[in-house]
């Protein structure tokens, strides 16, 4: 299973697409969002956390990114 990150919280509808794909066969582990707006960090969008800024990827390189 692939760990997945969504860049930006502006289009959370992508979550539904990921959940639709996973309903047939679990392929993705959606970890949450990355966004440079620090006031969003540690909040949840549709039950998925905003993990931090884009530099989060530097420390967590084994993820698939959707932008």
N, C-alpha and C positions, 0 to 999 in steps of 0.2 A: 504494500500500500504506500502511496506517495503522500508525503506531507505537502500541504498546499497553503499558500499565503496570498491574500488579495491586497494589492497596492491601492490605497485610497478607500475611503468609506462612502464616496459619492454615489456608487452604484451597487448597493447591497443585493440587488436582484440576482446577481451571479450566484449567491448562496443557493437559490432555488435550483439553478442549473446543476450545481455540484450535487445537491441532494437528489435530484432526479437521476443523475448518472449513478450515484451510489445506491439507489433503491433497487436497481437491477443486480449490480455486483459492486460491493464496496471497493472502490479504487482509490479514493482520496480521503485523507485525514485533514480536514480543514482546521488549521491552527488558529486562524483569525486574520486580522487586518494589520497593515502598516500604514501610518499616516504621519506626516510631518507636523500636523497641528497638535502641539503638546497637550492642549486642554482635552483632547480625546483619548490620550493614553490611559490605559487601565480601565476605560469604560467598555461597555459591551454594545455591539450592534447586532440585533437579532440573535442574541445569546452567544455571539462570538466576540472574543476580546480584541481590542486594539492594543497590539503588543508593543508598539513603539514607533520610532521613525524608520526611515529607509535604511539607516546604518545598522539596524537589527540583522540584516542579511549578512553583513560582514562576519558576524559571530555565529551565524546559523546558515551555513552555505548549502546544506543538503536538503533544500526545499524547492518546490516548484512554485513559480511566481506567476500570478495572473494580474494583468494591468488593465 
